[in-house]
């Protein structure tokens, strides 16, 4: 299944220098302009749409470029110091813009010939000397300061630049996002309760409040042809083996599968009609149509999540945000909690009942019939799979006693081995610390009991996103 396509990050780029240098050192300005063109090309190779502000070497140019960038609705501004630059030409650009500002100060060569290097040579090589001046100026002007100082020739330098670009794009995506909230929280889970204004205020995220009748109404609009197409998609995506060893599992009932496909089609309409980028949902119901409807959303929500529209169970809005972040980092993000600590095997099992990100598994996911959903009303069909083996990242979104959102992250490795045949997602994850120590450290962060599990090591991007959002980040292990 194809993930939703997203726009390229829009990056404003300019180079800076000191106008007084140009008549003194005739070869300097052409070298600066050549380096700028080379770096713009590199940013485009990273998949960016680049808006160039050209060379800024005086206060008047700074005002012009700042206004240009303000009109262009950028995700990130990169101001590259290519030779010494007086900080007064950089501050106005940051002041005129909402977009985050990244200072780039790169040295062009790994070393120099100390017996032959001239002052003119040094003016191009020594760009990093300006970074502390800019940092101090930004601090005194109450502007956030972010920078990459390193070698132009180092791959890790450009990896850090790319991480900043991706973090800025995710910040923009959060500000543009519409997350649906359907039903109500699972009763009694105090850690998950949150308020919508906080999400709007701290992330820029719009929360669209939905009713079960919004979904039920769209059930009546679904055609038989839509249901048949959805069934074909389900058969192509999943396998349906005999019941597992767990007594509450059973073979998938064809009638319940057709109903789940019907619900999935109604969810597609709901997402389209409300232009949703994610969904947090739960509805208890009791011996009525809403109970059956809510219990039959797992298949459709798993398919939506794999398309890039994260769906979090138990109406956990904060974890929906964590899933959204990892999804936009290209890591997926499956709804999870800590299932168990395997002290003998040295790993943690992460999983959950309900929907999962079936797009990041290492094999076809399983559908199991469920005679009941533990702790919940209803019966139906659930998803079972593990996140593919290799590097993984856990990301939690919680809040402190003052109502401030906080990020919690850990990097580990999904490892091979049998998984629980209980109709739930579950993955073996090994961390750099023993299971008991990891469980202790994660719990002490004040995390909610849910988190998102995504593929790859994403901590470098998450650290930068936390800075852009002005949120605390607690790293449990790398």
Steps between C-alpha positions, in 0.01 A plus 500: 500500500630843408563761768358847463735725305627810676632828363874562479646699791525869405835639606613861478875519448741790497873545537662778697826687509662835573467763226828661610688186394400503131728786382781382728502140374379480139484119482288467814154599375505266195608214731213579740245507216633169363469336843143629530402346165659172600310491829167597341545205264570273798181616673302427184656153486359448851152554356454863602330778311751784546415869504829685458556834666840541339796660675432718806785731597328812637201595715293622204530161326406328825167685511425413136579131545312481829189639332542263203517198727200619703288498183611151395347291786823313567560196719857603584744785437866410461739791540848386399801696623752470216755749629500724803157665530397775738200368690288810437433376144364166625271595787243692287435195282415286801291778654280533193408131483296235677700223331784352710846636424810280472851646494741306283873560562713258302872481445590413140821304565608252771834671561726771356859556396612698804816624326322644196140593593426868441247736657291476182498119530393524862203726424332215311615214720414653839121534480449321831651794687171690461276233656558607865430865409170400337406281797552790741315747278202266465490443876505872574225558242289216650523289184539119502848402384565175315820422315708245316875558529720250320684414182348553158679178402348288783199280426387522863477879468248472218316225689443751779381761250255248353373418851428869560314519169289195584430627852386836363277325246340295778442814705321650200303178451385513863389860456304404188356178641140411578473217752161345558378416849220242486309382806664527842803390698517150640346568842739541791830541314604826664836509322334534161253778575599823332341817371466605140599862554840386628564314175397801294711733713818294520498315168267705280293185445127531432286242680178411319240366745301217345194303606423133446199609298742666255640155429165323511352745247779416256432128543176568314684666211737212429425303182533126444774571244701688766467210741616250236805714421581531869468123548742447212745741669465315830562159338805641323640658819433241770508126558233324708637183661317256729443617859805548719557318827319774693145391584356844416621480138310337216507480122383816329124488444412596138197702614706695752771554241248647257366726773856612586555580130175699501621696805840556334326654198298728729824603672654585164205730438529650848870575448435654160196706607677651802846516333654307789873438538456268799239357734478424872195286572319287754136438580381252757136450396284237663299241306421746223609592146769736623664219697526287186612796292780600741615139540526460121730795428831317548546379143409834344716693744798272432463565128470875560810499721697321228389772257656764725189595700584382854212357703546467877274280711347580838468859371863570592549833327854552628616169357323582174734801488802276567388269217452802273854623572662165426287453190614836365860404572442199272518259793139383521391505861290216640278537807668317791547455871750297703362145501766318696867493597683181399780482754644177362498612138612854578224676307171684542175409324315804364149466360130574537160374405318684223649668193868495411722636224489199270722685253811454717478126564747249358234263369130494423301593812246259646130552555350304787142463604453606862224365720559800722731800535661490843371783718273625224151443368419307186668239284636498146830492312845613613848537354814307596852574372841623610700804387773383263837405640767768515545841667186645660401810694244536777338842530257603771314828545397581855432815701628632830313639801499845341327377184815519286545227243818294525669253265658173613713287269716191491690322224532125484481204264210280397632145522380170353306243698149364543226746590187455707209350304235707675365719223710800607801678356815401689868552432818389678722803562851492646646816653848595618397429859346190664119471483442580866719811487329613182153453647605694809655785300203528261247505784690770690466742207129543574402357163146395427473122473476525120762596244572472127752246368663584167775363280853640486688712750325836497643668810704760311183631334293478819760703694480776241120492486485536880713815473281644225185430703662622824409172670701301753644175366607216730724240335488167682766329289670534163 
